[in-house]
Amino acid sequence: MIDVRHRPPVGVLPATHAAALPAAGTLGGHTAGQLLRLCEVAGLGGADAAGYARVLTTALGPVALRPLALPAPSRSFLSDDHTPVEFSLSFEPGRAPSLRVLLEPGGGVGGLARSGRSGLRAVRALARRWNFPTDRLDELEDLFFPLSPQGPLALWCALELRPGGVPRVKVYLNPAASGADRSAGTVREALRRLGHPQAFTALPDSDRILFLALDLGDWDVPRVKVYTAHKNLSAAAAGGLSRMEDGPGPTEIEAFFRTAAGLEDGQDTVLDRRPGLACHAFTESATGLPAGFTLHVPVRDYVRHDGEALERASALLRHYGADPAPLLDSVAAVTSRRPEDGAGLIAYLALAHQAGRPPRVTVYISSEAYRVRPPAVLSPPAVLSPPAEAVH
């Protein structure tokens, strides 16, 4: 069993950094402290880390000063305990992990319409700070920010943190803003406006289109990403979700699924507690096919506790040639609890393929500002029987 308690301690928050942040015991103080310690794990310098922590608390707005003794400021869909912040680390062989923070600007307070306005203001403030255009987002405003929005969110913003203090920015939008029954039409029209008129037909069948995401800022090749949810997903079905022309084969995707879901070789089951997610990234319009594919397995619902999730994550990292040590240091940076004492710190395990890049394993880490979900007592998964051989 993996135990992070005996790992080297992560550095103490410098007093000069702490003085510029919300007090300990507040939402902003809690999440900014986690971010500063994660920046240390990811090899980012102190000045960059402090700048990113200030951006986080500024984007959260007044809720950053809210004491953690109070309930979460909204029923944020971003995490199970409604913390409006999530972290992730993306691993490639021979490189330090890439750190990302996902947040709901304004903390999602005041309903979807107000949250959407807060989100747009926050993104445009970031654009002025780092001098990037928001024309692609502006072109979609009427689609995703109606007067009476529906759905689970208005706008989320992700920052991929880099040395130099200027991150890559991504925004997540809600296809169901004008109603769940109009999600497909909303995404189809958004893709058309963004120069991908054939992209919608390349998407696999799904139970729900969950997000549309846009890269903003300093990206080599900006992407438009569509996230689809798949209930009762099996390894065999997951292996058929990629629509990349030269993407991963079914065998690789199925193997990742089995490890993340805790299955033995050759076994299959379905994700019946929380759906699996697929992400399809579009960069060019000539073929209409995505240039990237990611499978997300919600590991937190398929483990007894986070110790099991860390074991699976570590096995996947080793398989793809990455060192698990920074992941274990990241867990120690975010929480002092034992992995065995909860289930949900490790939210998702994902395998990403992008044209021209090696595969990446991404581990999503919950802030757990408000609640630690207790360990689960799981019934054995329903293992699917292999199909019977045809009789000739």
N, C-alpha and C positions, 0 to 999 in steps of 0.2 A: 504494500500500500504506500502511495506517495505521501510524504509528510513534509510540508513546507516549514514547519516550526524550527527546524535545525539548519535552515539555510542562512547564509550571511545576512545580517540585518540590512535593510535598505536605509540609505542616508537620511538623517534627520532634516526636516524642513528648515532651511536657513531663515534666521530671524528677519533678514532684510526682505525676503520674499513673503514671509508670513505677514509682515506689517502692512503690506499693500493689498491683502486679501481679506475677505470676510472672516469673522472670528470662527474659531473652532466651535463645533456644535451647531453650526448653521449648514444649510444645504450647500452654499457656495464654499465655505471653508472645508467641508468634507470632500466635495468632488474636486476642488482645486488642489487640495493636498494629495489626493490620489493621483491626479494628473501629474503633479510635479515629481512624485516618486516614480511613476511610470516613465516619464521623460528620462530620468536617470538610467533606468533599465534599458531604454532604447538608445542610449548614447547621445542624447541631446544635451547641449550645454545649458548652464544655469540661466543665462540671460534669455535664451530662446524659451526655456521652460516657463520662466516667470511671465514672459509676454503671452504665451499661450494660455496660462492659467488666468491672467487678467481678461483675455478675450472671452474665455469660458464664462467667468462670473458676470462680465458685462452683458453677454448675450442672454444669460438667464434672467437678467433684470432684477426687479425688487425681490423675487423669490429667493435669490442668492443669500439674502440676509435673514431668511426665515429659519427659526430654530428647528432642529430635527426633532425636538420633543413634540412639535405639532404634527398633525397628519400631513401627508404629501399634499402639495398645493393644488393638484388636479389629479384626475384619473388617467394620467398619461399612459398611452398605449406603448410607449417606448420600452418599458420594462415591467416585469411582473409585480414589483412593489411600488410602481408609479414614480420611481426616480426618473427625472427627465434627462438623464445622462447615461451613456453606455460607452465602454472602451473596447477596443479590439486591437490585436496584434497580428500582422500578416508576416509569414515566414517564407523566405526563399533560401536555397542552399548558399552557404558562404557569405551571407549578409546579415547585418543586425536587423532585428525585426522592425517593421514599419508600424508606428503607433498612430491610431486614429481615435478621435473622440466624436461621438454622435450626441447631439443635444436637441431639445425642443426649445427654441427661443421663447423667452418669457415664461417658461415652465408649463405652457399649455393652459394658463389660467384664463377665466372669463369666457369660455366657450370657443367653438371653432372659428367663428368670424373674427373675434378679437385675436385669437391665437394666430390666425393667418396674417393679420395686419402686423402683429409683433414679429412674425417670422420674416415677412418681406422687409420690414424696416431693418431687422438685424442683418440680413443678407446684404442689403444695399449699403449698410454701414461698413461691413467687411469689404465690400467692393471698393468703397472710397479709401479705406485704410490700405488695401493692397493693390489698388489700381487695376481691377479687372472688370470687364463688361458684364452686364446682366441681361443683355438683349435676348438671349434664349429663354430666360425665365420670364422676362417682360412679355414676350410673345405668347405665353401660355396663361397669363394672369386671368383672363376671362373664363378659361376652362376649369381652372383648379381653385379659384377663389370667388365663387358665387356669393350672392347676398345672404343666402341661408344655407350654408354648407352642411353636408352630412358626412358620415363615416368616422373612422377612428382617430384621425389627425388632420392637421391643416398643412404644416410644413415642418420638416426636420432639416437640420444642417449638420453635415459631417466635415471635419477638418482632418486631413491627412498631414500629420506634423512632420516637418523637415528641418534640417539645420539651416540657419539663416533667418528664422523667424517668420517665413512666409509659407503658409501651408497650401496644399491643394484643397479646393472646396467642392463639396457636392451637396445638392439639395434633393430632398425626398418629397414628392408630392402625392396627393391622395386621389386616385382615379375615381373613387366613389363620392367625390365632393358634391356632385349634382344628383346623386342617387346610385345605389349599387347596380341597378338595372341599366345605367348609362355608362358604367365603367369602361366597357369595351369600346364604345363609340368615342369616349373622351380620350382614351389612349390612342386609338387609331388616328384621330384628328391631330393630337399632339405630335405623333410621329410624322404625320404628313407635313405639318408646319415646320418641323425641324429638319426636313430634307430626307426623310426615310419613308416614302410612300408605300413601299412593299414590305416593310418590316413587320407589320402586324400579322400578315399571313404566315410569317415564319414561326410565330409563337406556337408552342405545343398546347394542346387542350389542358385546361386547368380548372380548378374549382373557384378561383378568385384571382383577379389581378390586384396585387396588394399595393405596389408602389410604382411610380415612374420617377427615375432619378436622373439628374443632369450634372455633368461635370462643369464647374465654373473655375476660372482662374488659370493657373499655369500648368496645364496638362499637355503632354506631348501630342496626344490624339484624344480630344474630348469625346466622351461616350454619352449615349443615351441608353439608360438601362431600364428594363422592364422586369419586375419581380412577380412571379406567379406562385400561388399556393396550391399544394397537391395533398388532399386528404388521403389517408390510408395508403400512403406511398410505400411501395416495396422496392427492394434493391433492383429487381429486374425492370420495374417501371422507371426507376431513377436513371438506369443506364440508357434509356431511350429518350431522355429529355433534351439533350444537347442538340442544337441545330447549327453548330459551327461546321464550316466546310471541312476544315482539317483539325477538328477538335478532338477531345478525348474519346476513346472507344468505350463501349458499354462495360467491358471487363474492368477497366480502371475505375469508373464511376461506381460500379457495383461493389468493388472491393473497398472503396472509401466508405460507402454507405454501411457495409457490414461492420467495419471496424468502429465507426462512429456510433452505430446503433447497438454494438456489443454482441454481434452474432458470430457464430463459428463459421469457418469456411464452408461454403456450400449451402448454408442455411439462408432462408429468406423469411421476412415477416413484413408487417405493415406498420407505419407510423400512425397509430390510431388514437394517440393522446393529443398530439399537436401536429399540424401538417408540416411536411417538408417544403422548402422553398427552392425555387430555381430562379436564377438571374440571367438575363440575356442582354448582352451589351452590344450596341450597334455603333459603328464608327464610319461606315461608308454605305452608299446607296446603290452601287452598281449591281450587286447581287441580291440585295434585300436580306441577306443572311447576317446573323450576329457574328462579331469578331471575338466575342468572349462568352463564357458560360461558367456559372458558379452553382454548385449544389450546397445548400445549407441544411444541416441536420440539427433539429432542436434537442440537443443532447440532454438538456436539463430534465426533460420529461421521460427519459429512457435510462436513467441511472438511479441507484438508491441514494447516492450522495456525490459530492463533487470530487471525492478521491477517485471514484471510478471514471468520472469525466476527464480528470487530469491524466489518468493512465491511458485512456483512449487517445487523448490529444497528443501525449508524448509518443505513443506508438506511431501515430500518423506523421508526426514531425520527423522522427527517425527514419521512417520509410521514405520520406521525400528529401532526406539529406540535410535536415535542419536540427540544430541543437535544442533540446527541450529546456535547458537550464534557464534561458531568459523568461520562458513562460512561468516557471516555478517562482522566479524572482518577482514577476509581475503579480502573481497571486499574493505574495508577501507584501507587495507595495500597496495592495488594495484593501487587504483585510488581515486582521490578526487571528481570526478564527481558524480552527482546523477544517480542512476540506470535508472530513467525515461528519461535520456537525451541521451540514446543510446541503441542499440540492438547488442550484440555480445560479451560483457564482459563475459557472461556465455555462453560458446560455446557448450558444450555437458553435458547431464546428463546420467549417466550410472549406471546399476545395474549388479553387478558381483557376480557370484556363483563359489566357488571353493570347491572341496571335502575336508571335514574336517574343514571348516571355516564357520562362519556365513555370511549371505549376506552382501555385501558392496555397499554403494552408493558413487559414485565418481562424483565430480563436476569439470569441466574443465574451467579454468579461463584464459582469454586472457590478454596479456601484454598491447596491444593497444599502442605500442610505436609510431606508425606512424599515426594512424587514428582511430577515433571513428565513427563507423557506425551509422548514424542517426536512430531515431525511425522509425518503419515501419508502413505503413498503409496496413493492411492485409485484403484481402477478406475473408469471412467466409469459413472455410474448407468444402470440399465436404464430408458430412457425408454419410457413406455407409448405405444402408438399410439392415436390417437383412434378411437372406435368407427366402424365403417363405416356409411354412410348406408343406411337401409332402401330396398329396391327395391320399388316399388309396381307 
